[in-house]
Amino acid sequence: MPPLSVLVAPDAFKGSLSAPAAAAAMARGVLSADPGAAVRELPMADGGEGTLDCLCAAAGRRHWMTVQDPLGRPVRASWGEYRRGGLRSAVVELAAASGLQLLDRAERDPLRASSFGTGQLLAAALASAPDRLIVALGGSATVDGGAGILGALGFRLLDAAGEPLPPGGEALLRLERIDPPEEGRAVPEIWLACDVVSPLLGPQGALLYAAQKGAGGRERRQLGGALRRFAEVALASFGRGDPQAPYGGAAGGAAFGLAAALGARAVSGADLVAEALGLAEAVSASDLVLTGEGQLDIQTAQGKVVSRVAGLGARAGKPVVAIAGSLSGGGAVWRASGVTAAISLARGPLSLAAARRSAVPLLELAAEQVVRIFSAGRCSTSA
């Protein structure tokens, strides 16, 4: 019998493990069950935090620089580049410069928070003249429609008196026009990796996650008006931009702003990462696929990493087992995600803090158990 070939392709276990750390723990569990197994680690992401790490992990480079955080303070952040299929892609992760994790809870204020730092990263990446630019939009602290990004790229967002607007989403209420940069810039193909399906406007739009960014009811009403004004002026200025496009609300509307100003194309982050890393080929070459995330819930089936891995497994006729910190909503939820089976890391009553502290050994043990069961069935089938 040939050696067992196992692919481990998890997302991050948020609050506990990065995707590379989760993949490494799973791989150790596989080898505990079958030391002769051929294991391939392929950490995944869906356009949120960790996307840059995943895309540049194997053969990429990182470029570090000091940029502005959401409140204008200096922060060290990086952009990356990698090659695949003869193309050089530059990668910028919005969360690195404009992410919610950069702010204490008391500092969260989407009326003032700006995506300018992400624009500084974009400017540096564009200056390297890549064939393609990928912008991962998850994890933002901002609801400024990407206005800060545009400002860093040389666009001028002006009020009725012709004065530049200050940073933040609230200022967009006074937006009168957007002037392009004085010097034209060659812009490559731009792909926006989005982790939510959300239009710019409406109840399921960019404001859907505004509360976790620090916005109360009054602030959400202000930001709603600001985004409507931004959409009107952007359409008049650039002649394009659809406020109801499926991903336009990603990153507080940054997907809409970049699509309108630069012609960027918003896509599923999980699909983009899967294509860039050759996930379909890796799944097809494996006997068993392990994936996972912190919580398997109703959102899993809505384009998250686990459902993408499961879909490729189904098309290739390969079993896909998801290991999650917790399973929410019962069997119907994980079955809807398309996985062959799903198991939880919890082995009894356990606080969240304790589960996070024990995430590595629990993940190793879960992967070991899956492989032992699979190998037992494999041996009986071949007997």
C-alpha positions in Angstrom: 0.0 0.0 0.0 1.5 3.4 -0.9 2.1 6.0 1.9 -0.9 7.9 3.0 -1.0 11.4 1.5 -2.5 14.1 3.7 -3.1 17.7 2.9 -3.6 20.1 5.9 -5.1 23.4 4.8 -6.6 25.2 7.8 -7.6 28.8 8.3 -6.4 30.7 11.4 -8.0 29.8 14.7 -8.6 33.4 15.6 -7.4 34.3 19.1 -5.4 31.1 19.3 -3.3 30.1 16.3 -2.3 31.5 13.0 -3.0 29.4 9.9 0.7 28.3 9.6 0.8 27.4 13.3 -2.5 25.4 13.0 -1.2 23.6 9.9 2.0 22.7 11.7 0.0 21.3 14.7 -2.2 19.3 12.4 0.8 17.9 10.6 2.4 16.7 13.8 -0.8 15.0 14.7 -0.9 13.2 11.3 2.7 12.0 11.8 1.9 10.8 15.3 -0.7 8.5 13.8 1.3 7.5 10.7 5.0 8.4 10.8 5.3 7.3 7.1 2.6 9.6 5.8 3.4 12.2 3.2 2.0 15.5 4.7 1.7 18.8 2.9 1.0 22.0 4.9 -0.9 24.6 3.0 -2.1 27.3 5.4 -5.1 29.2 4.1 -6.8 32.6 4.5 -10.0 34.3 3.3 -8.9 37.8 2.7 -8.6 38.8 6.4 -5.7 38.8 8.7 -3.0 36.3 7.7 -3.6 36.5 4.0 -0.2 38.1 3.4 1.5 35.4 5.4 -0.2 32.7 3.4 0.5 34.1 0.0 4.2 34.9 0.8 5.0 31.9 3.0 6.6 29.6 0.5 8.5 31.8 -2.0 7.6 35.4 -1.2 9.4 38.5 0.1 8.3 41.0 2.7 9.1 44.8 2.6 8.8 46.6 5.9 8.1 50.3 6.3 6.7 52.8 8.8 3.1 54.0 8.0 0.2 55.5 9.8 -2.2 53.4 12.0 -6.0 54.2 11.9 -5.5 57.2 14.2 -2.4 58.6 12.4 0.3 57.2 14.7 3.4 55.5 13.3 3.3 51.7 13.0 5.6 49.2 11.3 3.9 47.2 8.6 4.8 45.3 5.5 3.7 44.5 2.0 4.8 41.4 0.1 5.4 39.9 -3.3 5.5 36.4 -4.8 5.7 34.8 -8.2 3.4 32.2 -9.7 2.7 31.3 -13.3 5.3 33.8 -14.6 3.5 36.8 -12.9 4.8 38.8 -10.0 2.1 39.8 -7.6 2.4 42.4 -4.8 0.2 41.8 -1.7 -1.1 44.4 0.7 -3.0 43.4 3.8 -5.3 46.3 5.1 -5.2 45.0 8.6 -1.5 45.5 8.8 -1.8 49.3 8.8 -5.6 50.0 9.3 -6.7 47.0 11.3 -8.9 46.8 14.4 -6.2 44.9 16.3 -4.0 48.0 16.3 -6.5 49.9 18.5 -7.5 49.4 22.2 -11.2 49.1 22.6 -11.4 52.6 24.0 -9.7 54.0 21.0 -12.1 52.6 18.4 -13.7 55.5 16.5 -14.7 55.0 12.9 -15.8 58.6 12.6 -12.0 59.5 12.8 -10.3 56.3 11.8 -8.6 56.4 8.4 -7.2 53.9 5.9 -4.4 56.2 5.0 -1.7 53.8 6.2 -3.0 51.1 3.9 -2.7 53.6 1.0 1.0 54.2 2.0 1.6 50.4 1.6 -0.3 50.4 -1.7 1.8 53.3 -3.0 5.0 51.4 -2.2 3.7 48.2 -3.7 2.6 50.0 -6.9 6.0 51.7 -7.2 7.6 48.3 -7.6 5.6 47.9 -10.9 4.0 44.4 -10.2 2.0 42.5 -12.8 -0.8 42.2 -10.3 -1.8 43.8 -7.0 -3.7 41.9 -4.4 -5.3 43.8 -1.5 -6.6 41.8 1.4 -9.5 43.8 3.0 -10.5 41.9 6.2 -10.1 43.2 9.7 -10.5 46.9 9.2 -10.9 49.5 11.9 -12.3 52.0 9.4 -15.6 53.0 7.7 -14.2 55.6 5.4 -15.0 54.0 2.0 -11.3 53.8 1.3 -11.0 57.6 1.3 -7.8 57.4 3.3 -6.2 55.0 0.8 -7.1 57.3 -2.1 -5.6 60.3 -0.2 -2.3 58.4 0.2 -2.3 57.6 -3.5 -2.6 61.3 -4.4 -6.3 61.8 -4.9 -7.7 65.0 -3.3 -11.0 64.7 -1.5 -12.3 68.3 -1.2 -15.2 70.1 0.4 -17.4 72.8 -1.1 -14.7 75.4 -0.4 -12.0 73.3 -2.2 -10.3 72.4 1.1 -9.0 68.8 1.8 -11.2 66.8 4.1 -9.7 65.6 7.4 -9.3 61.8 8.0 -12.2 59.6 8.9 -15.6 58.5 7.8 -17.5 61.4 9.3 -15.8 64.0 7.0 -17.3 62.4 3.9 -20.6 64.1 4.8 -18.9 67.3 3.5 -17.4 65.7 0.3 -18.0 67.8 -2.8 -15.5 66.4 -5.3 -12.6 64.0 -5.8 -9.6 65.2 -7.9 -7.3 62.6 -9.4 -3.5 62.7 -8.7 -1.7 65.4 -10.6 0.7 62.8 -12.1 -0.7 59.7 -13.6 0.3 56.4 -12.3 0.4 53.1 -14.2 -2.0 50.8 -12.4 -1.8 47.1 -12.8 -4.6 44.6 -12.5 -5.9 45.0 -8.9 -7.8 42.2 -7.1 -9.5 42.9 -3.8 -9.6 39.8 -1.5 -12.8 40.2 0.5 -13.9 38.0 3.5 -17.5 39.3 3.6 -20.3 39.5 1.0 -21.7 43.0 1.7 -22.8 45.9 -0.5 -21.7 49.4 0.4 -25.1 50.6 1.4 -28.1 49.2 3.2 -28.7 47.1 6.4 -26.3 44.4 5.2 -23.7 46.9 4.0 -20.5 48.4 5.2 -22.1 49.4 8.5 -22.9 45.8 9.4 -19.7 45.5 11.5 -19.5 49.2 12.5 -20.5 48.5 16.1 -17.5 46.3 16.7 -15.4 49.2 15.3 -16.8 51.5 18.0 -19.9 53.0 16.4 -23.1 53.5 18.3 -26.5 54.3 16.8 -25.8 58.0 16.3 -22.4 57.2 14.7 -23.9 54.6 12.4 -26.5 57.1 11.1 -23.7 59.6 10.5 -21.6 57.1 8.7 -24.5 55.9 6.6 -25.0 59.4 5.3 -21.3 59.8 4.7 -21.1 56.6 2.7 -24.1 57.6 0.6 -22.5 61.0 -0.1 -19.2 59.3 -1.0 -20.9 57.0 -3.4 -22.6 59.9 -5.2 -19.4 61.9 -5.5 -17.3 58.9 -6.5 -19.8 58.0 -9.3 -19.7 61.6 -10.6 -15.9 61.8 -10.4 -15.0 58.4 -11.9 -18.1 57.4 -13.9 -18.1 53.9 -12.2 -18.8 52.3 -8.9 -21.8 50.3 -7.9 -23.0 50.8 -4.2 -24.9 47.5 -4.4 -22.0 45.4 -5.8 -21.7 42.2 -3.7 -18.4 43.0 -2.0 -18.5 46.8 -2.0 -19.0 47.1 1.7 -15.9 45.1 2.6 -13.4 47.0 4.9 -15.9 49.8 5.7 -16.5 50.4 2.0 -12.9 50.4 0.9 -13.7 47.8 -1.7 -16.2 50.3 -3.3 -13.7 53.1 -3.2 -10.9 51.2 -4.8 -13.3 49.8 -7.5 -14.6 53.2 -8.3 -11.2 55.1 -8.4 -8.9 52.4 -9.7 -11.1 49.9 -11.4 -10.2 47.2 -8.8 -12.1 43.9 -8.9 -13.5 42.6 -5.7 -13.6 38.8 -5.3 -13.9 36.1 -2.6 -10.7 36.1 -0.6 -10.9 32.4 0.0 -11.2 31.7 -3.7 -8.3 34.1 -4.6 -5.9 32.5 -2.0 -7.0 29.0 -3.1 -6.1 29.8 -6.7 -2.9 31.5 -5.8 -1.6 28.6 -3.8 -2.8 25.9 -6.1 -5.2 24.4 -3.6 -7.3 22.4 -6.2 -4.2 20.6 -7.4 -3.1 19.9 -3.8 -6.5 18.5 -2.9 -6.6 16.2 -6.0 -3.1 14.8 -5.1 -4.1 13.8 -1.6 -5.9 10.8 0.0 -7.2 12.8 2.9 -7.7 16.6 3.5 -7.8 18.2 6.9 -9.0 21.8 7.3 -10.3 23.9 10.2 -11.0 27.2 11.8 -11.8 28.6 15.2 -15.6 28.1 15.0 -17.6 26.2 12.5 -20.9 28.2 12.2 -23.4 29.5 9.7 -20.8 31.9 8.1 -18.6 28.9 7.3 -20.8 27.9 4.4 -20.8 31.5 3.1 -17.5 31.4 1.3 -15.1 30.8 4.2 -12.0 28.7 3.8 -13.5 25.5 5.2 -16.3 25.5 2.6 -13.9 26.3 -0.2 -11.6 23.4 0.7 -14.7 21.1 1.1 -16.0 22.1 -2.3 -12.7 21.2 -4.0 -12.6 17.9 -2.1 -16.1 17.0 -3.2 -15.2 17.7 -6.9 -12.1 15.6 -6.6 -13.8 12.8 -4.7 -11.6 13.3 -1.6 -12.7 13.2 2.0 -12.4 16.5 3.9 -12.5 16.6 7.7 -12.9 19.9 9.5 -11.4 20.4 12.9 -12.8 23.4 14.8 -12.5 25.0 18.2 -16.3 24.7 18.4 -19.2 23.6 16.4 -22.1 26.0 16.4 -25.7 25.4 15.3 -25.7 21.6 15.1 -25.0 19.1 12.4 -27.0 21.0 9.7 -24.4 23.8 9.9 -21.3 21.7 9.2 -23.1 19.6 6.6 -24.1 22.8 4.8 -20.4 23.6 4.6 -19.8 20.5 2.5 -17.3 18.7 4.7 -17.3 14.9 5.1 -17.2 15.2 8.9 -16.5 17.8 11.5 -15.1 17.5 15.0 -14.6 19.9 17.9 -11.4 20.3 19.8 -13.2 20.4 23.2 -12.9 17.2 25.2 -15.3 18.2 28.0 -16.1 21.4 30.0 -13.4 23.9 29.2 -13.2 27.7 29.5 -12.4 29.7 26.4 -9.1 30.8 27.9 -8.1 27.3 28.8 -9.1 26.1 25.3 -6.9 28.8 23.7 -4.0 27.9 26.0 -4.3 24.2 25.0 -5.0 24.8 21.3 -1.8 23.2 20.0 -2.0 19.9 21.8 -5.8 19.6 21.3 -5.3 20.2 17.5 -2.5 17.6 17.3 -4.6 15.1 19.1 -7.7 15.7 16.9 -5.7 15.3 13.7 -4.1 12.1 15.1 -7.5 10.6 15.8 -8.8 11.5 12.4 -5.9 9.8 10.7 -6.1 6.7 12.9 -9.7 6.2 12.0 -9.1 6.9 8.3 -6.2 4.6 8.2 -8.1 1.8 9.9 -10.8 2.1 7.2 -8.2 2.3 4.5 -6.5 -1.0 5.7 -9.8 -2.8 5.9 -10.8 -1.7 2.4 -7.5 -3.0 0.9 -7.6 -6.3 2.8 
